Amino acid sequence: MYGLSWVLLLALTLGGTAPVRAASLDPGLIANIDAATFEVVIPRAVDDPLSYEKPLPLQLLPYQERTDKYFSVGTAFALGNNRYVTAGHVLMAAVGDLTGPPALRDAAGHVYAIDKIEKFSLQQDFVLFSLKEQPGHSALVANTKPALNTVVYAVGNALGTGVVIRDGLYTSDTPEEENGRWKWMRFSAAASPGNSGGPLLDQDGKVIGVVLMKSANENLNYALPIGEVLNAPDHTAVIDKQLTYQLDVLDEDQNGNFKAQFPLPASYADFSTTFQKLQNDFNEQQLKALLQQQSADLFPRGTGSNRILHEDPQLSFFPSLIVHNRSGDWGYAGRELNRVPLSGNGYIASGYVGHNFLMHLRRPDGMQADAFYNDPKQMMELVLKTGYWYRPIGPEKIKITSMGKPVTSSTYTDAWQRPWKVFVWSEPYINAQVVLFALPVPDGYALMMRLNPAMVTHDSMIDMKALTDFVNVDYGGSLAQWKTFLADSSLLPQALKDGRIDFDYGKRFSYASSRIAFSYPDSLQTVAPDNMLGVGFGYFNQDGKVTLQTNYLQIRLNITDPDRISVRRHLAPTPDLDDNFKQAWGKLLHKQHPYDGVPYNDGDEMDIASVMNPHASATPAELYTVFYATQGTHKPEDMKTKLDLLTHNFQLKSP
């Protein structure tokens, strides 16, 4: 789910501030403010599982950045009596962190571990906590009744630059967006991203608010009144926030109230574990509610699905998503935008839809199938050859060449009974993870992948599982690749298990399913390892249940020779479909050109096609076309002989 405010606000916690001091504060106050203000830091990764095209040129980074063992994410301040405050989203940045828990760091560089989380509010965006070891006795005094239109100071301590204090005015109060339960303080003092969680001070150096966020379109910033922190219930984490859940294939969102409480104090580890579980459970409920809300119209149900269900089948080996648009129809989204060649006739074709990279990985000829399908490290190293994944070091972008072994590996079977391999890799240096769903196909993999903050990996996982039901991809490869692929039943979708593809080089090719069976001899088209077989799939309603079945088979002579044989299944259009569907169906029904069994020239080749009626019915629900094409010009009788060879053993079975 990508509607979480703290995920969006995470970006605001990154960055630095210019060392500008407001001269009007008393120097004695400034010394106390310095001592009572801290960086919030997260440990940097010590061990890097990634490999790169060359050694990282860390000398290009500023000295402090390349030598610092911590990553600065915001600011915190002391209220005394071992009470420290920061913005909720600052500490939330470390939930699910891959390198360690957050801590505080003072101006001298000493790091202090968090002991207990004492108060937390998701909607008010603050957290109050204690430390295991106290840095000293400096603390800020609270003023819960500041006056409007008075001078204020925004304080931050980002990226180790020391305390930065900038002045402005406390300009107004703005009710919070949902139902006005409290009022945000608005102020004009400059607030850089690193100020998140820092104190907003009055002219006497007293804390009046917690700096939270910048205004998107005006030079006014937001703070939570310190009274809201002090008056919040003790020993309680409060979650009560309206959130939106979105799925990439739907045009409607699911709005829900993330509402829960759990007792405090708790260690940061226990706090983050509890919060993460509550968040995960809520997101699962949101996804379930969204799919349930749309159930009557979800593909392949509902009238908006009919165009896809009844259009003439075409082959598409690049994965796409079936998405719903605001006109009420379902259609295909996603196309190949880039292709990177690999050695041995392999390649990576890539595109994207929404938050998802979509790819077709063709296995290099020299790579053994067993190793390819069972070695995710090797598979990911091929994906990385696209060059999209790199690590920025100063002005350079260093390509990642390996992510090592995945941290988790599992399998998932979608609604169409297709077996996906699911892998997660970590990129600790940016606290991110790669989630990859890999569908085995005869020539390699169809891939769906995301790169996301580690804290939302679970959200990506449930999203992508749901999206697999909307992935459309056909299966293709040489007969040699098909032979290896068919030998491993764990790779096969149910639609292929229900049928049988058989071939004997130099002799015969045959196919059988619950719907049709056909075969042809080598004299019709040479049966050889380099024949290219494409199997297309369609969605068919049988006895009230929609299943994925083959609806298109094409066998090309080879990758360069367009001579080909094909068999396609066509469904009678429903009344709501436009005239184009009905006209195309009429041609089939009446065996009009080009389906009349009469050969014809099409450019540099000659084609011939005919229609097979399953039950010789005047009003059939389905029809099949058989087609043969060969280069050059041939005698009509020779073409008819070829068509007879294809139709001679063609069997149509009762559904």
Phi, psi and omega per residue, in radians:
M1 nan 2.367 -3.058
Y2 -2.012 0.234 3.117
G3 -1.608 0.040 -3.058
L4 -1.234 2.188 -3.039
S5 -1.126 -0.609 -3.076
W6 -1.275 -0.430 3.049
V7 -1.202 -0.760 3.128
L8 -1.170 -0.645 -3.116
L9 -1.314 -0.267 -3.130
L10 -0.959 -0.659 -3.137
A11 -1.060 -0.504 -3.102
L12 -1.286 -0.260 -3.110
T13 -1.535 -0.048 -3.043
L14 -1.835 2.326 3.093
G15 2.286 -3.121 -3.079
G16 -2.175 -3.104 3.138
T17 -2.340 2.634 3.093
A18 -1.358 2.432 -3.074
P19 -1.326 1.391 3.136
V20 -1.979 2.302 -3.139
R21 -1.942 2.452 3.014
A22 -1.472 2.111 -2.990
A23 -1.356 -0.231 -3.000
S24 -1.428 -0.227 3.089
L25 -1.341 2.492 3.109
D26 -1.075 2.348 -3.136
P27 -0.954 -0.598 3.098
G28 -1.125 -0.668 3.081
L29 -1.149 -0.700 -3.121
I30 -1.082 -0.700 3.124
A31 -1.067 -0.730 3.123
N32 -1.179 -0.700 3.112
I33 -1.084 -0.764 3.094
D34 -0.959 -0.820 -3.043
A35 -1.281 -0.407 -3.080
A36 -1.712 0.054 -3.095
T37 -2.047 2.435 -2.994
F38 -2.397 2.716 2.890
E39 -1.373 2.534 2.870
V40 -1.702 2.175 -3.035
V41 -2.231 2.706 3.050
I42 -2.173 2.414 3.136
P43 -1.059 2.444 3.001
R44 -1.325 2.752 3.126
A45 -1.113 2.363 3.084
V46 -1.599 -0.854 3.123
D47 -1.763 2.259 -3.131
D48 -1.883 1.991 -3.137
P49 -1.339 -0.104 -3.053
L50 -1.552 2.661 2.991
S51 -2.034 2.652 -3.023
Y52 -2.223 2.884 -3.124
E53 -1.155 -0.369 3.114
K54 -2.795 2.892 3.083
P55 -0.979 2.448 -3.119
L56 -1.154 2.208 -3.132
P57 -1.411 1.174 -3.047
L58 -1.079 -0.339 3.117
Q59 -1.122 -0.250 3.110
L60 -1.370 -0.245 3.127
L61 -1.478 2.650 3.017
P62 -0.983 2.569 -3.063
Y63 -0.884 -0.825 -3.070
Q64 -1.107 -0.715 -3.101
E65 -1.166 -0.709 -3.073
R66 -1.382 -0.296 3.140
T67 -1.813 -0.232 -3.087
D68 -1.266 2.286 3.109
K69 -1.464 -0.040 -3.077
Y70 -2.245 2.773 3.100
F71 -2.010 2.179 -3.064
S72 -1.462 2.259 -3.100
V73 -2.107 -0.055 3.138
G74 2.862 -2.786 -3.016
T75 -2.274 2.631 3.027
A76 -2.442 2.885 3.132
F77 -2.549 2.767 -3.085
A78 -1.654 2.398 3.029
L79 -1.882 0.000 -3.118
G80 1.629 2.824 3.136
N81 0.995 0.697 3.113
N82 1.002 0.747 3.059
R83 -2.107 2.228 -3.123
Y84 -2.279 2.547 -3.047
V85 -2.244 2.482 2.939
T86 -2.593 3.070 3.074
A87 -1.225 2.502 3.117
G88 -1.023 -0.712 -3.068
H89 -1.215 -0.357 3.089
V90 -1.182 -0.848 3.101
L91 -1.256 -0.514 3.114
M92 -1.138 -0.390 3.113
A93 -1.065 -0.360 -3.104
A94 -1.723 -0.084 3.092
V95 -1.106 2.227 -3.068
G96 1.342 0.226 -3.071
D97 -1.099 2.531 -3.056
L98 -1.601 -0.136 -3.002
T99 -2.097 -0.271 3.135
G100 2.559 2.951 -3.078
P101 -1.331 2.814 3.076
P102 -1.247 2.804 3.120
A103 -2.639 3.056 3.068
L104 -1.875 2.571 3.087
R105 -2.300 2.326 -3.137
D106 -1.598 3.138 -3.048
A107 -1.130 -0.427 3.124
A108 -1.465 -0.064 3.111
G109 1.628 0.057 3.104
H110 -1.339 2.417 -3.078
V111 -1.919 2.361 -3.066
Y112 -2.150 2.177 -3.096
A113 -1.316 2.510 3.046
I114 -1.268 2.381 3.115
D115 -1.640 -1.169 -3.075
K116 -2.356 2.494 2.937
I117 -1.470 2.159 -3.025
E118 -1.810 -0.674 3.104
K119 -2.463 2.603 3.089
F120 -2.727 2.432 3.015
S121 -2.407 2.085 3.120
L122 -1.194 -0.806 -3.056
Q123 -1.250 -0.620 3.102
Q124 -1.506 -0.171 2.974
D125 1.110 0.903 3.030
F126 -2.470 2.804 3.019
V127 -2.491 2.416 3.071
L128 -2.054 2.327 -3.010
F129 -2.597 2.966 3.082
S130 -2.028 2.883 3.113
L131 -1.974 2.659 3.115
K132 -1.228 -0.588 3.096
E133 -2.304 2.220 -3.079
Q134 -1.450 2.360 -3.123
P135 -1.209 -0.455 -3.070
G136 2.932 -2.813 -3.060
H137 -1.928 0.049 -3.142
S138 -1.215 2.408 3.138
A139 -2.686 2.790 3.089
L140 -1.675 2.479 3.073
V141 -1.560 2.437 -3.098
A142 -1.575 2.481 2.971
N143 -2.131 1.899 -3.054
T144 -1.587 0.004 -3.137
K145 -2.327 1.120 3.138
P146 -1.268 2.741 -3.127
A147 -1.692 2.429 3.073
L148 -1.109 2.689 3.050
N149 1.081 0.527 3.050
T150 -1.943 2.868 -3.118
V151 -1.212 2.380 3.062
V152 -2.313 2.871 -3.111
Y153 -2.300 2.204 3.050
A154 -1.649 2.277 -3.023
V155 -2.070 2.364 3.075
G156 -2.536 2.763 3.135
N157 -2.450 1.150 -3.012
A158 -1.677 2.534 3.013
L159 0.963 0.501 3.037
G160 1.243 0.293 -3.115
T161 -1.447 -0.021 -3.083
G162 1.588 3.057 -3.110
V163 -1.203 2.269 3.108
V164 -2.033 2.205 -3.095
I165 -2.165 2.183 3.133
R166 -2.298 2.473 -2.989
D167 -1.770 2.821 3.108
G168 -3.051 -2.746 -3.132
L169 -2.118 2.556 2.943
Y170 -1.444 1.829 -2.895
T171 -1.664 -0.589 -3.014
S172 -2.942 2.982 3.006
D173 -2.053 2.387 -3.105
T174 -2.211 2.155 3.122
P175 -1.034 2.478 3.067
E176 -1.067 2.706 -2.814
E177 -1.228 -0.589 -2.983
E178 -1.280 -1.012 -3.128
N179 -2.625 0.413 3.022
G180 1.159 0.583 -3.099
R181 -1.167 -0.449 3.045
W182 -2.622 -3.129 3.129
K183 -2.128 2.319 2.990
W184 -1.307 2.525 2.973
M185 -1.495 2.360 3.065
R186 -1.933 2.378 -3.090
F187 -2.537 2.731 -3.057
S188 -1.764 -0.066 3.083
A189 -1.093 2.404 -3.125
A190 -1.074 2.416 3.134
A191 -2.390 1.865 3.094
S192 -1.385 2.913 -3.110
P193 -0.926 -0.653 -3.114
G194 -1.173 -0.173 3.108
N195 -1.304 -0.213 -3.089
S196 -0.911 2.181 -3.128
G197 1.570 -0.112 -3.140
G198 -1.407 2.958 -3.114
P199 -1.442 2.559 2.906
L200 -1.796 2.129 -3.001
L201 -1.918 2.664 2.996
D202 -1.545 -3.067 -3.049
Q203 -1.208 -0.221 3.088
D204 -1.708 0.121 3.131
G205 1.411 0.210 3.105
K206 -1.555 2.534 -3.095
V207 -1.400 2.230 3.128
I208 -2.018 -0.218 -3.122
G209 -2.902 2.974 3.084
V210 -1.909 2.075 -3.139
V211 -1.181 2.215 -3.029
L212 -2.079 -0.857 -3.001
M213 -2.722 2.748 3.093
K214 -1.542 2.669 3.015
S215 -1.307 2.428 -3.067
A216 -1.279 -0.557 -2.983
N217 -2.370 0.293 3.076
E218 -2.695 2.836 -3.062
N219 -1.526 0.890 3.025
L220 -2.276 2.405 -3.061
N221 -2.001 2.978 -3.014
Y222 -2.020 2.493 2.997
A223 -2.452 2.632 3.028
L224 -1.596 2.240 3.111
P225 -0.973 2.389 -3.109
I226 -1.090 -0.446 3.097
G227 -1.084 -0.560 3.105
E228 -1.134 -0.605 3.095
V229 -1.220 -0.841 -3.068
L230 -1.175 -0.595 -3.084
N231 -1.559 -0.097 3.117
A232 -1.133 2.654 -3.104
P233 -1.049 2.376 3.116
D234 -1.223 2.634 2.985
H235 0.980 0.651 -3.101
T236 -2.507 2.374 2.942
A237 -1.736 2.145 -3.066
V238 -1.977 2.191 3.110
I239 -2.145 2.055 -3.134
D240 -2.758 1.510 -3.018
K241 -2.545 2.386 3.073
Q242 -1.342 2.172 -3.119
L243 -2.270 2.740 -3.104
T244 -2.052 2.330 3.102
Y245 -1.919 2.369 -3.089
Q246 -2.317 2.432 3.084
L247 -2.096 2.344 -2.936
D248 -1.055 -0.356 -3.089
V249 -1.667 -0.063 -3.088
L250 -1.979 2.530 3.103
D251 -1.585 -0.142 3.091
E252 -1.803 2.556 3.102
D253 -1.855 2.870 3.074
Q254 -1.961 2.059 3.096
N255 -1.736 2.361 -3.125
G256 -2.638 2.845 -3.132
N257 -1.809 1.930 3.081
F258 -1.361 1.766 -3.001
K259 -2.284 2.149 3.127
A260 -2.914 2.858 3.008
Q261 -2.444 2.617 2.976
F262 -2.587 2.683 -2.997
P263 -1.310 2.586 3.017
L264 -2.219 2.896 0.092
P265 -1.314 2.780 3.105
A266 -2.659 2.628 3.036
S267 -1.097 2.797 3.133
Y268 -1.074 -0.657 3.131
A269 -1.061 -0.805 -3.141
D270 -1.197 -0.692 3.110
F271 -1.036 -0.877 -3.072
S272 -1.178 -0.628 3.103
T273 -1.120 -0.770 3.141
T274 -1.145 -0.806 3.141
F275 -1.075 -0.776 -3.109
Q276 -1.060 -0.699 3.132
K277 -1.154 -0.757 3.109
L278 -1.082 -0.746 3.119
Q279 -1.104 -0.790 3.141
N280 -1.076 -0.759 3.138
D281 -1.104 -0.736 3.134
F282 -1.099 -0.774 -3.133
N283 -1.117 -0.669 3.081
E284 -1.102 -0.707 3.096
Q285 -1.132 -0.695 3.131
Q286 -1.117 -0.776 3.124
L287 -1.100 -0.777 3.114
K288 -1.060 -0.751 3.141
A289 -1.151 -0.687 3.132
L290 -1.100 -0.807 -3.141
L291 -1.182 -0.628 3.106
Q292 -1.186 -0.724 3.133
Q293 -1.065 -0.624 -3.106
Q294 -1.692 0.130 -2.941
S295 -1.000 -0.654 -3.085
A296 -1.166 -0.428 -3.075
D297 -1.981 0.036 -3.138
L298 -1.152 2.429 3.041
F299 -1.043 2.389 0.129
P300 -1.697 0.350 3.111
R301 -1.598 2.887 3.080
G302 1.515 2.665 -3.078
T303 -1.117 -0.459 -3.136
G304 -1.183 -0.189 3.140
S305 -1.523 -0.245 -2.922
N306 -1.121 -0.551 3.140
R307 -1.074 -0.756 3.115
I308 -1.218 -0.720 -3.078
L309 -1.142 -0.509 -2.994
H310 -1.987 -0.040 3.123
E311 -1.263 2.679 3.129
D312 -1.049 2.268 -3.061
P313 -1.136 2.436 3.051
Q314 -2.249 2.767 3.126
L315 -1.637 2.326 3.084
S316 -2.478 1.898 -3.093
F317 -1.591 -0.131 3.027
F318 -1.583 2.268 -3.086
P319 -1.168 2.466 3.050
S320 -2.318 2.885 3.053
L321 -1.867 2.441 3.062
I322 -1.553 1.968 -2.984
V323 -2.086 2.694 -3.129
H324 -1.753 2.327 3.118
N325 -1.957 3.018 -3.014
R326 -1.271 -0.179 3.045
S327 -1.390 -0.125 3.097
G328 1.679 0.023 -3.125
D329 -1.803 2.743 2.993
W330 -1.744 2.462 3.119
G331 -2.629 3.033 -3.100
Y332 -1.555 2.397 3.064
A333 -2.264 2.411 -3.140
G334 1.930 2.236 3.094
R335 -2.601 2.831 3.134
E336 -1.176 2.152 3.130
L337 -1.899 -0.390 -3.094
N338 -2.665 2.566 3.091
R339 -2.367 2.239 3.118
V340 -1.973 2.070 -3.141
P341 -1.253 2.539 3.033
L342 -2.010 2.878 3.086
S343 -1.115 2.743 3.071
G344 1.169 0.619 3.100
N345 1.157 0.241 3.053
G346 -1.446 2.935 3.055
Y347 -2.858 2.826 2.989
I348 -2.093 2.003 3.018
A349 -1.780 2.405 -3.028
S350 -2.425 2.674 3.044
G351 -2.819 -2.906 3.137
Y352 -2.750 2.702 2.973
V353 -2.459 2.167 3.138
G354 1.030 -2.199 -3.117
H355 -1.547 0.101 -2.927
N356 -1.986 2.248 2.872
F357 -1.355 2.343 3.040
L358 -2.031 2.382 -3.065
M359 -2.541 2.650 2.931
H360 -2.079 2.058 3.134
L361 -1.835 1.966 3.058
R362 -1.595 2.192 -3.102
R363 -1.163 2.279 3.051
P364 -1.041 2.518 -3.044
D365 -1.027 -0.623 -3.080
G366 -1.407 -0.029 -3.086
M367 -1.661 2.131 -3.108
Q368 -1.104 2.394 -3.067
A369 -1.083 -0.744 -3.115
D370 -1.014 -0.793 3.141
A371 -1.187 -0.677 -3.100
F372 -1.104 -0.852 -3.077
Y373 -1.333 -0.235 -3.077
N374 -2.078 0.224 -3.133
D375 -2.259 1.510 -3.113
P376 -1.100 -0.517 3.105
K377 -1.057 -0.834 -3.141
Q378 -1.142 -0.698 3.119
M379 -1.081 -0.788 -3.140
M380 -1.157 -0.580 3.110
E381 -1.125 -0.550 3.038
L382 -1.205 -0.736 3.122
V383 -1.061 -0.672 -3.103
L384 -1.161 -0.288 3.121
K385 -1.185 -0.184 3.020
T386 -1.104 -0.440 -3.133
G387 1.444 0.066 -3.133
Y388 -1.275 -0.420 -3.041
W389 -1.803 2.080 -3.104
Y390 -2.598 2.882 3.088
R391 -1.986 2.076 3.116
P392 -1.308 2.245 3.042
I393 -2.227 1.790 -3.057
G394 1.026 -2.248 -3.124
P395 -1.433 -0.152 -3.063
E396 -1.666 2.682 3.033
K397 -2.083 1.900 -3.039
I398 -1.668 2.074 -3.094
K399 -1.133 2.401 3.010
I400 -1.483 2.215 -3.102
T401 -1.838 -0.338 3.094
S402 -2.716 2.500 3.033
M403 -1.854 0.085 -3.108
G404 1.272 -2.788 3.125
K405 -1.388 2.549 3.123
P406 -1.150 2.651 3.123
V407 -1.351 -0.450 3.032
T408 -2.444 2.584 3.074
S409 -2.413 2.350 3.129
S410 -2.694 -3.132 3.078
T411 -2.236 2.727 3.124
Y412 -2.559 2.334 3.105
T413 -1.883 2.134 -3.085
D414 -1.428 -3.109 -3.078
A415 -1.112 -0.372 -3.133
W416 -1.654 0.185 3.094
Q417 1.097 0.731 3.025
R418 -1.820 2.319 -3.060
P419 -1.557 1.974 3.103
W420 -1.703 2.482 2.946
K421 -1.683 2.318 -3.032
V422 -2.101 2.182 -3.094
F423 -2.278 2.597 3.041
V424 -2.263 2.242 3.020
W425 -2.026 2.610 3.121
S426 -1.820 2.515 2.961
E427 -2.131 1.416 -2.998
P428 -1.037 -0.493 -3.046
Y429 -1.166 -0.348 3.031
I430 -2.103 0.247 3.131
N431 0.917 0.805 -3.079
A432 -2.237 2.862 3.074
Q433 -2.382 2.576 3.036
V434 -1.737 2.198 3.067
V435 -1.943 2.170 -3.060
L436 -2.259 2.223 3.014
F437 -1.851 2.099 -3.048
A438 -2.076 2.056 3.119
L439 -1.761 2.012 3.123
P440 -1.127 2.329 3.033
V441 -2.286 2.863 -2.994
P442 -0.976 -0.618 -3.107
D443 -1.739 0.109 3.111
G444 2.747 -2.023 -3.112
Y445 -2.476 2.539 2.786
A446 -1.726 2.241 -2.965
L447 -2.126 2.503 2.965
M448 -2.269 2.215 -2.965
M449 -2.479 2.588 3.040
R450 -2.363 2.589 2.922
L451 -2.006 2.122 -3.044
N452 -2.521 2.778 3.006
P453 -0.964 2.521 -3.052
A454 -1.005 -0.549 -3.073
M455 -1.205 -0.298 -3.135
V456 -1.930 0.293 3.106
T457 -1.043 -0.711 3.122
H458 -1.081 -0.707 3.119
D459 -1.097 -0.763 3.101
S460 -1.087 -0.676 -3.106
M461 -1.109 -0.798 -3.118
I462 -1.258 -0.607 3.056
D463 -1.028 -0.882 -3.031
M464 -1.209 -0.565 3.026
K465 -1.083 -0.756 3.107
A466 -1.135 -0.659 -3.090
L467 -1.217 -0.431 3.140
T468 -1.005 -0.527 3.127
D469 -1.204 -0.222 -3.115
F470 -1.975 0.137 3.086
V471 -1.442 2.195 3.088
N472 -1.937 2.154 3.098
V473 -2.718 2.441 3.058
D474 -1.733 2.882 -3.035
Y475 -1.898 2.303 -3.134
G476 -2.565 2.786 3.091
G477 2.869 3.038 3.075
S478 -1.268 2.812 3.092
L479 -1.054 -0.576 3.080
A480 -1.098 -0.734 3.096
Q481 -1.187 -0.708 3.098
W482 -1.061 -0.678 -3.114
K483 -1.042 -0.790 3.110
T484 -1.173 -0.737 -3.100
F485 -1.103 -0.814 -3.086
L486 -1.178 -0.376 -3.113
A487 -1.269 -0.293 -3.125
D488 -1.948 1.702 -3.059
S489 -1.112 -0.379 -3.132
S490 -1.181 -0.299 -3.130
L491 -1.579 -0.208 -2.914
L492 -1.580 2.442 2.942
P493 -1.279 2.795 -3.117
Q494 -1.043 -0.574 -3.121
A495 -1.064 -0.551 3.085
L496 -1.468 -0.547 3.077
K497 -1.140 -0.543 -3.128
D498 -1.329 -0.241 3.134
G499 -2.005 -3.013 3.129
R500 -2.533 2.138 3.029
I501 -1.902 2.148 -3.074
D502 -2.406 2.512 3.110
F503 -2.712 2.613 3.119
D504 -2.284 1.887 -3.042
Y505 -0.917 2.326 3.124
G506 1.388 -0.013 -3.081
K507 -2.233 -1.070 -2.930
R508 -2.778 2.609 2.953
F509 -2.112 2.428 3.109
S510 -2.507 2.673 3.112
Y511 -2.479 2.458 3.089
A512 -2.531 2.435 3.042
S513 -2.459 -3.047 3.100
S514 -1.223 -0.229 -3.079
R515 -1.808 -0.792 -3.049
I516 -2.450 2.916 2.967
A517 -2.587 2.438 3.048
F518 -2.706 2.822 3.072
S519 -2.684 2.775 3.061
Y520 -2.568 2.653 -3.115
P521 -1.503 2.888 3.118
D522 -1.048 -0.383 3.133
S523 -1.252 -0.361 3.049
L524 -1.357 -0.903 3.067
Q525 -2.635 2.310 -3.082
T526 -0.941 2.278 3.097
V527 -1.721 1.912 -3.024
A528 -2.519 2.826 -3.104
P529 -0.996 -0.489 -3.094
D530 -1.613 0.110 2.935
N531 -0.981 2.498 3.115
M532 -1.837 1.999 -3.126
L533 -1.812 2.144 3.015
G534 -1.974 2.289 3.119
V535 -2.078 2.011 3.105
G536 -1.684 2.677 -3.085
F537 -2.143 2.556 3.067
G538 -2.327 2.976 -3.055
Y539 -1.930 2.092 -2.986
F540 -2.232 2.380 -3.139
N541 -1.612 2.029 3.138
Q542 -2.307 2.061 -3.132
D543 0.992 0.676 3.085
G544 1.407 0.016 -3.139
K545 -2.074 2.260 3.128
V546 -1.556 2.221 3.132
T547 -2.222 2.798 3.060
L548 -1.603 2.158 -3.120
Q549 -2.366 2.782 3.076
T550 -1.203 2.411 3.092
N551 -2.331 0.054 -3.121
Y552 -2.749 2.216 2.983
L553 -2.204 2.289 3.091
Q554 -2.344 2.281 3.100
I555 -2.118 1.889 3.076
R556 -1.551 2.665 -3.128
L557 -1.064 -0.761 3.029
N558 -2.917 -3.055 -3.025
I559 -1.182 -0.419 -3.095
T560 -1.857 -0.405 -3.080
D561 -1.681 2.104 -3.058
P562 -1.391 -0.008 3.050
D563 -0.911 2.317 -3.029
R564 -2.759 2.765 3.054
I565 -2.164 2.435 3.082
S566 -2.540 2.651 3.050
V567 -2.318 2.220 -3.116
R568 -2.263 2.561 3.096
R569 -1.811 2.404 -3.126
H570 -2.239 2.440 3.133
L571 -1.878 2.524 3.084
A572 -1.098 2.346 -3.096
P573 -1.216 2.600 3.052
T574 -1.426 2.795 -3.052
P575 -1.033 -0.469 -3.078
D576 -1.343 -0.198 -3.105
L577 -1.381 2.698 -3.027
D578 -1.338 3.077 -3.018
D579 -1.134 -0.462 3.126
N580 -1.041 -0.717 3.094
F581 -1.123 -0.749 -3.075
K582 -1.213 -0.636 3.096
Q583 -1.176 -0.740 3.113
A584 -1.100 -0.690 3.112
W585 -1.165 -0.672 3.116
G586 -1.054 -0.690 3.087
K587 -1.044 -0.735 3.126
L588 -1.170 -0.815 -3.048
L589 -1.062 -0.650 -3.087
H590 -1.778 0.188 3.092
K591 0.894 0.812 3.093
Q592 -1.432 2.816 3.115
H593 -0.925 2.328 0.210
P594 -1.695 0.340 -3.049
Y595 -1.797 0.431 -3.035
D596 -1.706 0.151 -3.141
G597 1.298 0.255 3.126
V598 -1.850 2.175 -3.134
P599 -1.156 2.613 3.141
Y600 -2.610 2.708 3.122
N601 -1.542 2.403 3.071
D602 -2.342 1.622 -3.073
G603 1.162 -2.172 -3.098
D604 -1.578 0.162 -3.125
E605 -2.258 2.919 3.069
M606 -2.070 2.359 -3.066
D607 -2.145 2.734 3.009
I608 -2.646 2.423 -3.084
A609 -2.552 2.735 3.092
S610 -2.595 2.979 -3.102
V611 -1.989 2.385 3.071
M612 -1.944 2.108 3.141
N613 -1.713 2.050 -3.018
P614 -0.938 -0.716 -3.034
H615 -2.257 0.386 -3.109
A616 0.879 0.639 -3.066
S617 -1.526 2.558 3.072
A618 -1.293 -0.421 3.122
T619 -2.259 1.140 -3.084
P620 -1.226 2.671 3.048
A621 -1.503 -0.346 -3.131
E622 -2.615 2.665 3.065
L623 -2.419 2.736 3.090
Y624 -2.114 2.433 3.010
T625 -1.918 2.437 3.037
V626 -2.015 2.490 -2.950
F627 -2.537 2.462 3.056
Y628 -2.379 2.376 3.121
A629 -2.378 2.466 3.093
T630 -2.546 2.657 -3.108
Q631 -1.238 2.639 3.059
G632 1.505 -2.994 3.126
T633 -1.943 2.346 -3.065
H634 -2.313 2.803 3.105
K635 -1.145 2.436 3.117
P636 -0.947 -0.703 -3.116
E637 -1.169 -0.565 3.088
D638 -1.189 -0.685 3.102
M639 -1.143 -0.683 3.108
K640 -1.153 -0.626 3.073
T641 -1.083 -0.722 3.100
K642 -1.068 -0.775 -3.141
L643 -1.117 -0.676 3.113
D644 -1.085 -0.661 3.105
L645 -1.093 -0.603 -3.140
L646 -1.320 -0.663 -3.064
T647 -1.547 -0.251 -3.036
H648 -1.008 -0.767 -3.102
N649 -1.824 0.370 -3.128
F650 -1.406 2.164 -3.129
Q651 -2.090 2.359 3.060
L652 -1.928 2.217 -3.039
K653 -1.848 2.676 3.079
S654 -1.196 2.434 -3.140
P655 -1.194 nan nan
